[in-house]
Amino acid sequence: MIPVMPFSYSFTPKPKFPSYTVIAITIFLTFLAGLGIGLGQGLRITRSTQNAIIGSGATNTGMLGSVIGVGGAPPRGIAKDVDFRLFWDVWNDLRSDFVHQPVSEQALFYGALKGMAASLDDPYTMYFEPSDAEEFLNGLKGEFSGIGAEIGVKENRLQIISPLPDSPAERAGVRARDLILKIDGEDSLEMPVNEAVTKIRGPKGTNVVLTLGRLGRDDKGEQTIETIELPITRDTIVVKSVAVSREENGIFLIEIRGFNEDVSEEFTRAVDEALAGSAKGLVIDVRNNPGGYLDKAVAVTGEWVKEDIVVQQKERGEIRERYRGTGRGKLRGIPTIVLVNEGSASASEILAGALQDYGLATIVGKQTFGKGSVQDLKEYEEGGALKVTIAEWLTPNGRSIDKEGIAPDVDVDMTPEDYNADKDPQLEKALELLQAE
């Protein structure tokens, strides 16, 4: 099984291999729920090519190699002149004046590329140097172990989006919205996501220590942060996408833990079980669900909306594509509650937003994470890769998911005290609303 992916991609590989484009969704949240859940493979594949422009100039560094590309073809469409002499002045001054010599030209070069991406102030746009790109691409194949959580940046703070059910992270006590203060003793609150993922991820059986900041409220309603240090043993992460159970009074609870490869088949089985049991109401639980494949979210949502629009893709101010449901519409007439929280992201938000727009479900819980953007991943011949945000998701009624999230129709909190006492006021409210119909 290929695990969840917390954001979407359009993927353009290196030209020396067969090229294809991949679009997948959810995230995260950026470098992927790298804490061990892996990234998904693509959803839509088309042939594409990539052409490189090599500059003709070269500058000898006095070391083992030369800086090539100096004086090469300038970028297209620059609004005002950019004097690259300043860039080379700074480059040369750093090489000659920095206290610790020798200075690595490769480090300067990759640092400049990362800086360009970081200047856009988008947590999902980043450049990977070759070693990081290789690890990231391995993550797309699910070829690593981790702690089983998704991380992201919100309000410029690195934090947990959601731990996966029965993962090392959840068993250790990690919760959605925990701030990641330190990783193995190194300050990480402002660390880029890809760097944090690299530090947290690792071989099965090895340990990582996370210092977390848990948000709360004191008696006066002021926000507090409790510091918690958790050692976590990495493991191979296997996620079962769907679980179904019968509650009282003919109500069925269907938990969707991730929109993974197997979710359509598993959800179909859950739906058939509920219908065979003459379901009088449904609770669809996507709390702490970081997302997954776009086409899986479209198929699941189609069990209510049939062939109506599920989500729209907006690029540079224009709607470029509308994705329509591919389900059977079997659940359209059944009263439905969707449970969400701060750990519900991407594909989960697409499902909740569409059902809310069409009035086919009541959304209960807390405001969702707000990850509704699409990233394009390009590989370069030197081995590096660029991930850049190219589009955003909108609900059928045109509401932006990215950064905004989905606001619940019925706001119900779940406090640390509830969690520790094994109470679930959000589920209790959902059952109450359905039983009142």
ABEGO torsion letter per residue (X at the ends): XBBBBABBBBBBBBAABBBBBBBBBGBOBBAEAAAGAEBBBBABBBBBBBBBBBBABBBBAGBABBBBGBGBBBBBGBABBBBAAAAAAAAAAAAAABABOBBBAAAAAAAAAAAAAAAAGBAABBBBBAAAAAAAAAAAAGABBBAGBBBBBBGGBBBBABBBBGBAAAAAGBBBGBBBABBGGBBAAABBAAAAAAAABEBBGBBBBBBBBBBBBBAAGBBBBBBBBBBBBBBBBBBBABBBBBBBGGBBBBBBABBBAAAAAAAAAAAAAAAAAGBABBBBBABGBAEEBAAAAAAAAAAAAEABBABBBBBGGBBABBBBBABAGAAAABBBBBBBBAABBEAAAAAAAAAAAAGABBBBEBBBAGBABBBBBBBBAAGBBBBBBABBBBBAAGBBABGAEBBBABBBBBBAAAAAAGBBAAAAAAAAAAAAX
